[in-house]
Amino acid sequence: MRSIWNGAIGFGLVNIPIKVYSATESRSLDLDMLDKKDLRNIRYKRVNEKTGKEVAWENIVKGYKVEDKYVVLEDEDFEAASPEKSKIITISQFVKEADIDTVFFDTPYFLEPQKNGEAAYNLLLKALLKTKMGGIGSFVMHEREILGLIRPYDNKVLMLNRMRYPEELRDYGELDIPTRKAAPKTAEIKLAESLIKSLAKPFDPKDFKDTYNAKLLKIIKTEGQRQENKGCAYKR
């Protein structure tokens, strides 16, 4: 794995140098968009919606629509709004993990101690395990201020869970949610509870597998062999 960010965890007088690594990877098959006639790759162009002509990168600007007009932003506008760059994940508070709704969790990252940071890293890991707490802090990555929770994972490594800000969550007020008029009967609740209990078991992530990609890849190999045997396979 290659680190995507280098810095340190900071809280109080403690400073732990760390490296950040992506904890997940996409398992989706990389499918290309092709022209059905000759299987050539489809290219996308940036075109003016009015003229239909392609626009060069140097002629493209960014703007935000206010009512019926666009306000064009310059590079200095983005720089003025950018958070102050820092190489410190500053922990502002410690919280019980159970107090955080999972809807706020986003991308996970592994944290690795850098040289001379191993002892402090292990100390924080053990302390968080014992208290069952996590540290909420912020840092800057890719010109954005990121909110994250530092917590133990698998009792062996510190993980940084990127978190969503409250304003990123949509309001469900417009949804047609059942009201008291649709309240279930006591017998129905008991039946539902019985069904839930019959299917209840400790969570083990190994019980769940993404079978779609495996099935699709098998179909691709079978179809490729069929076309080759038939003499109609496309070659580039």
Beta strands, then each sheet from edge to edge (+ up, - down):
strand 1: 5-11
strand 2: 14-22
strand 3: 62-66
strand 4: 69-73
strand 5: 88-96
strand 6: 105-113
strand 7: 133-141
strand 8: 144-153
strand 9: 157-163
sheet 1: 1+ 2- 6+ 9- 8+ 7- 5+ 1+
sheet 2: 3+ 4-
end
